[in-house]
Amino acid sequence: MTTDGLCGCGKPTWNGLWNELCSRDCLGPRLIKANHAKCGCGKPTWNGLWNELCSIDCAGPRVHLAGSMPQERAENLASVKKELAQARARVAELEQDVTELNKNLQLARLQTSFHQSITNTYNGLYFEIVDFKVVAPAEAFQQELRRFHGLAHVRACAPQWRNRRHVFHSAPASAITGICRDGIRPSHCQICRGLAIGGACGDSGWFGDHTKGVYVSKHADYTTYYAHKREPKVGDEGTIVMFETILGPTRHMTSTANGAPPDPNFTCHESVNHLEFFMYDDQTQEEPPHACKRLMPVAVIKWKAVGSRGGIHHDGSP
């Protein structure tokens, strides 16, 4: 007995007596460890040695627990993985819901703006919406709007000229796909571009050269005239393209100026009665003229003209 110290280091006790330490060096750390059994119950070890159990009572359950830990951990890990997969699936569903909600909100916003633009231009004539399709424009349009908005002379304008807004343009069905993809471009009129000898152009543009810029209106129903080159009547159908744009510095025209060149001090001409905008940029003034990227297509609306239903209070009599 005297050859084994309480500290468990294998050296004889310092004084040859049983249950003593080997030396002063082992007193602190060995004594602390000896007082803490590896079973974790807080009791001293059964034999006073380090890293032993406190008693036979702790041996069974502690050893059983240690043996079952890998299995429990595996089961817990499998449960966590299952919950994580379920959470990811739920997140994917929520993302789809958010995407659908954003689409519906965008549609509602565009439809509201469209209906607010209607001003009963043709008294007694109304326009039913046959189809309202939202367009996903190319990134080039967004880039140009951001660039244009950042220009100092644009930011110095009044809010109605520097902020984004919606404008409208009637176009034949055959041109809709190209407009939605590339934007709206000026006319390629051979006469006004000086490429044809003789002849006269029937409409060179009341407030600006139609080969140097494009015409849009802030009122959707105002543009229906250009669907058939006449005032619309009951039964007429047509297509309107809705654009998001920034007008920028705008010159208000006090009278018509057929075929007038774009004013270099502005980026837009406004008609006499504030109904039309003649918009232009460097690209629309190239030869041949290209699309105005400041006009971003956002929706295509198919319409049908209907007469007033005034006086029909109950539908049932001819």
Disulfide bonds with the S-S distance in Angstrom:
none
